[in-house]
Amino acid sequence: MGKIRLATTWLDGCSGCHMSFLDLDEAVLVIAERVEMVYGPLVDAKEIPQGIDVALVEGAVSTAADRQKILLLRERAAILVALGDCAVTANVPAMRNRFSTEEVLGRAYLENATANQQLPGEGAPRLLAQARPLHELVTVDIFIPGCPPPAAAIGFALAELLAGRMPDMAGRSRFGA
């Protein structure tokens, strides 16, 4: 079996799931020998390529740019993994869902700003009305909950995928831990 083409990204999240991935420590080196990193914050690729075998996605879908990215990743990835509570449930980003985008932006950029009070302009991603988990927009093949998920759960999932098996994640991770 050749190398698996792996993409990673984060949407509206803190990047903690990527930090947990890196917490695999020496196992990252073993995984690195068996994968080709084709997209993500750990490589220099600027465009999402075709032919992704596995995409690890952390974060909720909160902006128009997030929506566009997750739709493109789903189209180009054979297996899409919702990595962490934000991807699985929308978690912390969804705390804003009780408020309108105008209220959220006003609070962040006008009420709480002490200097240069202004709403973001051109170039800033447009907020969607609600932050959503990945599965509400695309089909998700594997869910790995946790905030962040334990490195061992991520390692198990990747090891199973590298062996050509769909991982059974039952009991491997849990929400909020």
N, C-alpha and C positions, 0 to 999 in steps of 0.2 A: 504494500500500500504506500502511495506517495505521501508527501506532506499535506496536511490539512490546511486549507486557506482560512485563516482566522482574522476576523475583524472585531474590534471593540470600540465602543463609543459611550459617551454619557450625554444625556439630554438634560432635563431639569433635575439636577442632583448635586451632590457635594464631591463626587469622585472617590468617596470612601470605598466603594465596591472595587474600583481599580486598585486602591491601596491594599485591600484584602487579597486581591489577585496576586499582587507583588509579595504579599506575606507568605506565599507558597515557598519562599526562600529558595533553597537549592532545587526544589522540584520544578521551579520555573526554567532552570537550565535543561532539565530533561524534556519538558514540554517544548521548549524552544527548538530542540533538535528535531521535533516531529511536526512542527507547524511552520507555516509561512505567514508572518504577520503582514496583512495586506492593507489594513486601515486601522487607524485609532491614534490616541494620544501618545502611544509608545513608539510610533513610527512617523515618518515624514510624509506619507501619502496625503494628498489634498483632496482627491476625488474618491468616492466610493466605487470600487471596481466591480466588475461582473464576476460571477463564478465564486462567490464566497461560500465555503462549506459551513462555517459556524460563525454567527455574530452574537457576541455578548453585549447586551445593551442595558446600561443602568440609567436610572432617572425616569421621571414622568414626562409625558408629552404636554408641554405648557405653552409653546409658542408655535407660530406657523412654520418656523424653521425646523422645530422638533418634529412636527407632523410630516413635513416633506422628507426629512431624513429617515424616519422610521418606515415610511411607505417605500422609499427607495431601498433601504436595507432589507426589508421583507421580500421585495421583488428579487433581490440579488443574492439572498442567502438561502441555502438549503435548510439550515436549522437556525432558528432564532431563539435566543435564551434571554428571558427577562431576569436580570441580575439585580437582586436587592429589592427591598420593600417599596422604593419609589417606582420602580419598573413594574412591580407586581400589583401594587394597590394605589399608587400615586402618593401615598404617605405624606410627608411633610409638605411637598409642593401643593397638595390638595387642601391644605389649611386655608388657602385663599379662596376656595370655591364658594364660600358663604358671601363673598363680596363681589361687586362688579369690578371689571378691569379698571374702570375710572377711579373707583375708591382705592384699589390697590396701588395704582400708579400715583395717585394724589398723596396717599399716606407716605409712600417711599420717597418720592422726589420733591414734594412740596412741604408737607407738614413736618417731616423729620429731617429735612435738609437745613443746615445752618448757613450754607453759602451756595450761590449759583442755583437757586430754586427754579427748576424748570423740568418739564416732562421730557423724556428721551425723544429724540427726533429721528431723522432719517438714519438708517443704518442699524438701529436697535431692532431686535426681533419683536414682532407684534404678538402680544399676549393673546392666547385663546381665551374664551369665556370661562373655561374650566380646565384645570390640570387633570389629566387622565392617565390611567395605567395603560401599558402597551396593548394588552389584549382587547381593549375597547376599540382599537384602530386596526390591528393586524392580528393574524394568527400567531400565537406563541407556542413553540414546541416544548420548551422546558422552563419551569419556574424555579428560581432559587431565591427564596425569601431570606431576609435578614437585614439588619441595619448596622453594619454591613454583614453579608453572609460570611460565615467562617471560611477561612482559606481552605480548610479540609473539604468542605462541600464543593467549592469551586474546583479544587484539584480532582475530586472524585468524578464530577461531571465531565471534566476534560479528559480524564483517563478513560472513562467509559466511551466517550465519543471517539477518542483516538483508537480504541479497540473495535470500533464499528458498531457499538451498542448504544441504544438510547438509555440514559441513566434513569434509574428509579430513585428519585430524590426524597422519598418518604423517610422521615426521621433524620435526615442529614442536616437540615437547618430549620430555623423557625423564625417567625416574625419578631422583629425587634431585637434579635440577638445574633 
